[in-house]
Amino acid sequence: MLSIIFFIGLLGVAAAFGGLVAVGILGERRVWAVAPIAIIAGFGTLGAAVNAAGFFLPFDAAVWLILGLMALSAAFGWQWLAARQAASLERGDISRHEAFVLFGIALGIAALAGIVALRTLQDSDVKLGHLPLAATIAEGNLPVSDPSAPDHPVAYHYAPEMLSAIFSRVAGTPLWIGYDLQTFLFVFAGLLMAFALARELGFGTHAAVWGAVFFGIGGGLAWLAVVPGIVGLWQTFILGEARDAPWAFLAAMTTPRFDSSFVMASNHTTALGLPVLLVALYAYLRALATGTRWFAFALVAGIAYGYAALALETHVAVLFAAFVAAGIAAGPLGRIWPTRFARAIPGTPGRAIAVTAIILGVGTAMAFWQGGILSTLGQSEEPQAFAFVEDFWNTEITDKGVLPFRPSFFLEFGLPLALFPFAAWRFRGNPRALFIAMIPAIAFLVPLAVRYETRPREMERFFAFSTQLFSFLAGMLLAEIVERSGAWRRFSWRTAAVGVAAFAMGGTALAFLVIYTLTPLGFVGDFSRPFLGIPDAPVPEAARLYAWVRGNSAHTDRFYPFSEEFIRETGRFAPGPFIVGWGYAEELAAYEAFQSACDPNGLRRLGIAYVVARPGVEPMRSDPDCLLRLGAEPVYSDAESPDAWRVWRLSWN
């Protein structure tokens, strides 16, 4: 109960501060724009500011300082706005009914996504870059270091891990549920933000709602696997034929090979990062169009763009190209050849240049300073090889067995891709919509043209961006087709065709949300699974060990051997062979040297303070006197299980 109360308080502070950004700084009064900005800017500021303060302060001090400053700013800021009668919100030009429908749809999709997240514990969640990393942050790992190579900053995106750690520290929530709370909040905010972006592009309410909905659930045609699946069920249960796994088609129809329609419900990094990028795009377009507040919008866009690099580096790279291209088209090129995009921007081309410079300057500085992958570029000891695809037609996309522009390719991307050219043509008179269309086009083409030789499948991250924005544009196209024909309230061939297309685009995601609300992702059809997806509890002897470690060591202490469960349950560093992001040959060699030959230099190089050992585990299995020769002092043994794990403190600690 206390956790719920404290989390509601945390949510209130974040939303109040984010709302102040929307109303006080940006001058936004429309509730459907203020609400998502309040959530995204509130929690985004909290995560980014704690991360920055962590370079100078301990984690707990940073969290409470930032929360205190946000609460004070919100209290005085809203009081100041109220005194000037500028604190009230409005619906804008949408009716009460339309607002109710919009918020109801966003809340419904977010609730389903949140339930799926609650029910799901994916293998990657318990891997080093997620829950174990979040555990070390909650214990004080700031600036954020690699738990398995603590001498190096972590080369991984950790914005969701930072927020989960903050939730845990403030409200006492388990780290795993922090991810699920983020999924619900940011999916809700993301759908509303997509609506606000569509309105900023000049679309009407109906088209904007459709764009927002399909931004959340648009995808390919994987759901067509239901057809052979039903045939198989008929053969099994009606004809009595023996078939293995007759329900397996449910997994096939809900999990396409590339990240697409379900990505915001199943990937907390994308659930957080995409709404932040929508804020950046919205603020960018407002900065180009508005008069007195253009600098504030440009600054907010730059901060959002930079913070997104702590979650979605690939998407940030795509936006970099789009911002540069748009800045050139509306700036220098606009002086020489007045393009349609340049003519659509109030003022002079200098405004476009200034806005682009602010966004890229602020965003790039944050991206390369705050931590994460972009901040660690050049530190890898393993080759990072990119190459252009030479035999495009016969090269598998990200090594997943799909060749370009074959039937299986179109099944993966479906109507969002098929409708994209028509949407771009239909919106050709809207330069802002064409700017948005340029973004998924870039994201879609990159994996087809460039191969990341080191980790080919990483390139599929680009498709997660392209599919959702293709769907966003396709949804607005379908809505406009119906709206311009005046067929919203009467049945016609046009409404029927649009309805079929809408079902085809949303079928995979809707099936995903419904099926994995009933049964957990990865266990389709298994109704005996617990409702909540929770990491397995450690065995009793391990639980006693972890409790002793948490109570008798500092968060900076390093332990041998490497174990993801150990890191997750204790929040302590355990240098070892599995490293997040880049590889460090020296650390790996030091670990192997001790494990194979009880080499004390290996432990010294890794900075190991404690060795957790038991008979039969290397190096004690092959060298029982190893720790005695090192002068290690026994500091923990399990009285209930003499053969269980013991802890030895090394003499140089």
N, C-alpha and C positions, 0 to 999 in steps of 0.2 A: 504493500500500500504506500509506504513512504517513497519507494522508487517511482511510483506513478505520480505522486504529488510533486516530487522534485523534477521529474521530466516535464510535467505540465508547466512548472515554473520556468524551466530552461527554454521550453518552446515559446512561452510568453515573452521572455526577454529577447530571444532571437527574432521573433515575429515583430515585436514592437520596434526594435532597432531597424530591421529590414523595411518595415512600413515607413519609418522616418526617412530612410533613404529614398523610397519611392515618392512620398508626398513632399517632404521638406526639401530634398536636394533636386529631384527630377521634376517636381511639380505635377506629378501624376495624381489624378483624383478618381479615375474609373476603377471600381472595385475589382473588376476582372483582370486588371493589370496590376493593381496594388497588391492583391492577395498573393500571386505567385512571386512577385519581386520581394515581398516581405519574407517569405520562406527561404527563397534562394539566396537573397542578399544577407539575410540574418544568419543563417547557418554557414554560408560561404565566408562571411566576415569572421565569424567565430573560428572556423577551421583555419583560415589563412592567417589571422592575427595570432592565434596561439602558436601556430607553426613558426611565425616570424619571431614572436617573443621568446620562443624556446631557444633561440640562438644566444640569449642573454640571461634567461631565467629558468629555474626548475619548472617541470611540467605543472605541478599543482599551483605554484605561484602564477604562472602564465595564464592558466585557465581562469582562476578567480579574479585576477587583475583585468583580463579582457572582458569577462562577464560583468564585472563591476562597472567598467567604463561604458559598456554597451547599455547597461541598465540606467546609469546616470544620464547618458546622452539621450536615451529614449524618453526618460521622464521629463527632462528639461526641454527637449525638442518638441514633444507633443504639447507641453504646456505653452510653449512659445507659439506654436501653430494655432492652438485653440484661442489664445488671446487675440490673434489676428483673423479669427474666423476662417482659417485655412485648413482645418483638421477634418472637415466632413468629407465623406466619400459619396460617389454617385454611380449610377448604372451606366452613364453615358447615353448612347443612342440605342441601347437594347432594352427590350421590355422586361418587366418582372418575370413573365413566363419564360422568355429566352434565357434570362440569367439563371433561373431555377433549373432549366434543362441543361445549360452549360455546366453549372457546378455539380449537378446530379450525375452527369456522364463522367466528369473528371473524378468525382468521388467514387463512383461505382468501379471504374477501371482501376483506380488506385487501390481500392479495397481488395479487389481480386488479386492484383499484383502483390499486395502486402501479404495476403493469405498464402499465396504460392511461395513467397519468400519465407514466411514463417514455417511452412511445411518442408522446405527444401534445405538440405545441407549437402552442397556439392563437394566433390573431392577437393577442388581447388580452395574451398573455404578454409580447410584445415591445413593447407600448405603454408609454407614459410612466409609468403608475401601477404597473407591475409590475417587470420586470427592470431597466429604467433607474433606477427609484426605488431598488430594492434595491442597485444598483451604487453610487449616491451614498451610501447609508447605510454600506455596507462601507468606503467611502473616508473616512467621518467626518461625514456629514450628520446631525448631532444638535445641538439638537433638529431634527426632520425638517422640512426646508423643501421647497417645491415646486421641483423641478429646473429648471423653465422660468419660475419666478417666485420666485427665492430670497429675496426680501424678505418673503415670506408663508409661514406654515406650510402644509404640504400639506393640502388639504381632501379627504382620501381615507383609506380604511382601509388600514393598512399593517402589521398584525400579522404576516402571512406574510412580507412583505418584510424585516421586522426579523429574524425567525428565519433566513431564508435568508442574510442578511448576516452574522449571528453564526456560522452553520455555515461560511460561506466563510472568515471570519477565523480561526476556531479550527482547523478541520480542513482548510482549503484546498479544499473542494468547490466546483465551479462553482455559480453562483447558481441556474441553472435546475434542477439536481438537488436543490437545497435544497427547492424546492416539492414534488418527487416524494417525498422522504423524509418531509416533513410529511404528505402525503396518506396514505402507508402507516401511519405511526405514529398519526395522529389518527383515521383510519377504524377501525383496530384498537381503539384506546382508546374511541372513540365507541360502537361496538357493545357492548363490555363495560359501558360506563357506562349505556347504554340498558337492559341487563339489570339492573344494580344499581338503576336508577330503578324498573323494573317490580316488583322485589322489595320496594322501599320502599313501593310503592303497595299491597302486600298480595297480589300475584299469586304463584302457584306457579311452580315451576321451568320446566315446559313452556310455560306461557303467557308467562313472561318471556323465554324463548329465542325464541319466535315473535315477540314484540313487538320484540326487539332485531334479529332478522333483517329484519323488514319495515320497521323504522326505516331500515335501510341500503339495502334494495332495493325497497321498496314504491313503486308508481307507477300510472300510468294505462294506457290500452289502446292506446297507439301501436303496440305490437307486432302488432296486428291487420293492419297493412299487409303482413304476410307473406302474407296470403291472396291479394290481387291480384298480389303479387310472384311467388308460385309459379305462378299462372296465366300471367303474363308469361314466366317461364322455360320453361314448357311450350310456349308458342307460339313462343318463340325457338329452343330447342334440339331440340325434338321435331317441331314442325310446320314449322320452317324459316322462319318469318315474320321479316322484318327489323324490329327494334325498337331504338330508341336507349336506351342505358344500362339494360340489363335488370336490373342489380344495384342500381339506385338505390333500390329499396324497402328495402334494408338500412339506408340512412341515415334513411329516413322512419320505420322501425319502432323506431329507437333514439334519435331526437332529437325529442321532443315540443316543442310551441311554448313551453311554460312550464317553468321549472326544476322538476324533480321527482325521479324515481327515481335519476338518474345524477349528481345535482348534487355529491355528495361526492367522486366520482371525477374530475370534470371541472372543479371549482372549488376551488382551494386555500383561498380565503377561507372558504368554507362548511365545507370539511373540517376546518379549525382551529376555526372559531367555534362550530359546533353542539355538539361535545363539551364545550367550555367552558361553554356554556349548560346542558347536561345536568348538569354538576357544580353549577352554581348552583341548579338545580331540586332536585337530590338533597339538597344541603346545606340548602336552604330547608325542605324537608319534614322533614329530621332535626332542624333547629332547633326546629320546632314540636312535635316528638314527644319529643325526648330531655330528660333531666333536667339533669345537671350540666354538660354540654358545649354547651348550647344557644347560648351566646354565641359559642363557637368556630365552630360550624356557621354561624351567622348572618354572622360576619365573613368566613369563607371564601366563602359565597354572595355577599356583597356585592363582594368582590374579583373573583371570577369573573365576576359580572354586569358590573362596570365594565370589566374587560379585554376582554370580548366586544364592547364598543362600538368597539374598535379593529379589529374584523373584520366585524361584522354589525349595523349601526346599526338596520336595520329590525326585526330580531328583538328587539333590546334595547327598542325602542319598544313592541312588542307585550307583552313581559314586564312593562314598567312598568305598563301598563294592568291586566295580570293580577294583579300583586302588589298594586296599590292596591285592586282589587276584592276580592281575597281578604282583605286586611288589614281592610277595612271589614266584610266579612261575618263574619269571626271576631272582630273587635275591637268597635268601637262598636255595630254592628248586633247583635253577639252579646250585648251587655248588655241591649238592649231586647227583641230577639226571638231567643231561642237557636236559631240555625240549625243544621242538621245538620253543616255544616262547623265551626261554632264548638264544637259538642258533641264533635267528633272530636279536638279539640286538648286535650292535657292541660294542667291549670292554668287560669289565668284568661285572659279576653280581653286582659289587659295583655301577656301573652306574645306574642300575634299582633301587637299594635301595636308592641312593641319590636323584634321580628324584622323586620317590614316596614320600620320606620324605619332600622334598621341597614343592611339590604340596599340600600334606595333611597338612603340618605345616603352610604354608602361608594361604591356603584356610580355614582351620579350625579356625585359629586365627581370620581371617576376619569375618567368619560366626558368631562366638560367641561374637564378639566385636562391629560390625558395627550397630547392631539394627535388628529388625525383629523378627520372631518367634524363631529362634534358640538362639538368644541373651536373650530371656525371658523365656527359659525353666526353670521349677521349681518355677515360680512365680504365677502359676495359683492356685486359690482357689477352682477350680472344679476338680473332679477326671479325670485323663487322662488314660483310660483303654485300653490296647491292649491285645488281646488274640488270640491264635492259633485257627483256625477253626476246630471244632471237627467233625461235620458231613459234610465233604467237599461236597459230592455228592448232598446233599439236602439243602445246604445253599445258599440263594440268594447273588449274588455278589453286594456288597455295597447297599443292600436293594432296588434294582431297578427291581426286578421281573425276573431276568435272572439267571437261574441255570447253573452251569458249564457244558460245553461240551454237550449241547443240540442244536437242530437246531437253536434256537434263539441266542445262544451263538456264533455259527459260522457265523451267519448273521452279528453280530456286528463286528467281527474281520476280516472276509472274507479272501481273498487271501493273504494279508500280513502275517497272522498267518499260513495259509496252506503252503505257500512257504518257510517259515522260516527254517524248518528242511532241506529242499533241498538246500537252500542257505548255511546253515552252513556246510553241507556235501560237497557241491561243493567247498567251500572256505577253506576246512580243511587244505590245504597246505599253507595257508596264516595266520600266527599267529596274525597279526595285525587285519585282518578281523574277526578272531575268538574272539579277545578281544572286538571288537565292538559288535559282536553278543552276547557276554555274558551280555552286558548292558540291552538290551530289554528283554532278558530272565529273568533276575532278576526282572526288573520292572513289567513284566507280572505275575510272580509267586507270588509276595508279596500280592496283594489283594486277591488272591485265597487261600493263606495260613494264612493270618493275618487279624484280624478284629479289627477295631478301634471302640470300643464300644461307645465312647462319641459322635462321629460324623461319622457314617459308610460311608457316601457318599464321605468323603474326600479321601478315598482310591482310588477312580477312577482316581485321578490325576496321579497315576502310569501308567495307561493305555495310557494316552496322550503321555508319553515317549516311551512306548513299541511299539505302533502302528506306530509311525513315523519312528523309527529305523528298525522295521520289514519291512516297506515299502521301506526304503532306501536300505536294503540288497536285497529285492525281485526285486526292479527295476534293480539293477546291475546284478542279476541273469538272468533276462529276456533278458537284453542287451547282455550278454555273450553267451546265448543260440543262439541268432541270429547271433552274430558276429563270433562265432567259426564255424558256418555252412556256413559262407560266403553269407548269404541270405539278407543282408541289401538292396541290390538294385534289388532284383527280388522276385516275389511272390512265396511262397511255403506254404505247410501246416504248417511248423514251424513258419513262419512269421505271418500267419493267427492266429495260436493259441496264439502266444505272443501278437498279437494285441488285441485279445479278452480278454486276461488276463490283459493287460494294461488298457483297457477300464473298466473292472470290478473293478480294484483297484482304478482308478481315478474318477469313475462315481459319487460317492457321493459328493466329494469335488467340482468337476466341476459343478454339479447341484447346489450346495450351492452357489458357487461364481456367477453363472449366474442369478439364481432366486433372490438372495438377492442384486444383483446389480440393478435389475428392481424394486423390492419391498422390503421394509425394513424387516429385521429379526424380526419375531414375528407378522408381518402383511402381511403374504403371500397373494398375489393377490389384495392387497389394493393399487391401483395406485393413490389414492387421497392423500396419505401421503406426507408430505414435503420431499424434497430430502435429507436434512440434519437431522440427529438424534440429536436434541438439547434438553437439559433439559427444562421442562416447565418454562416459565417466572413466577415469583411470582406475585400475585395479586397486584394492585397498592398500597394499604395501606401497604402491607408487603414490597414492594420495597422501599417505603419511610423509613420504619423502618430500613431496612438493610443498606440503604445509611447513615442514622444517626449513626448507630453502627460503620460502617467502619470509619467514620470521627471523632468520638468522644470517641473512646475507644482504648486501647492498645491491641496488639495481644495476650497478656498473660491474659487479663481479662476473667473471666468466667461468663457465663450467665445461668439463669434458665428461661424457662424449656428446656429440651432436644428437639432438632429438627434437623433432618438431613438437611432439606432445609435451616434452619438458619445457620448451620455450613458451608454448601456449598456456600451460598451467602455472608457470612461475613468473613469466615476464623477464626472465634472465637471459643473458647472452650465452650461446653455446656454439662457439666457432666450429666449423665442420665442412663436410664435403658438398653440401647443398647450399648454394649461394643464390640470393635473389639478384636477378639482373645479370651483371657482368661476372665473369670468372676471374679469380685471383690465384694464379699458379703458386705463388709463394705460400699463401695460407694453406692451400690444399696439400702442398708438399710437406709442410710442417705437421699437419694433422696426420698424414700417412706415416711420417717418421716416428711419431710417438706410438701410434697404434700398432705398427709392425715391429718396432725395435726398442720401445721404451726410451726413446731419445728425449732427454730433458730439454734440449735446445728447441725441440718442436713445441713443447708446452710454453717455454719462455717466449718464443716468437708469437704465439697466439695469445699470450697474456693470461693463461689459465690460472685461476686462483683455487679452484676446487676440482677434484676428480671424484666422480660418482662411479663406483666400481662394485663388482660382485664376482665371485668365483665363476670361471667358465666364460668370461667375456674378455676380449682383447683389451689391453695387452696382458692382463693377469692370467689368462688361460695358458699362454705360452711362456709367461715369465711371472710366476707367482710372487717373486720378491721385488717386482718393479717399483712399487710405491715405497717399500722400505728403503731401497737404495736412493730414492729421491728425497728421503727425509720427511715424507709426508706424515701429517698428524691426523689420526682418526678423530672426527668430530661428531659423527652421527652413525648410529646403527639402529636397526629396527628390532626392538625387544620382542616383538610378537613373531618375528620371522628371522632367525639368525642367518639364514642364507640369502636374505633379501639385499637390496642395494645398501651400500655404505658410502659415506662421504668422507673424503680425506682432504685436509687443507695443506697446500704446498708450502714449503718452508719460506719461499720468497714472497709470499703474500703478506 
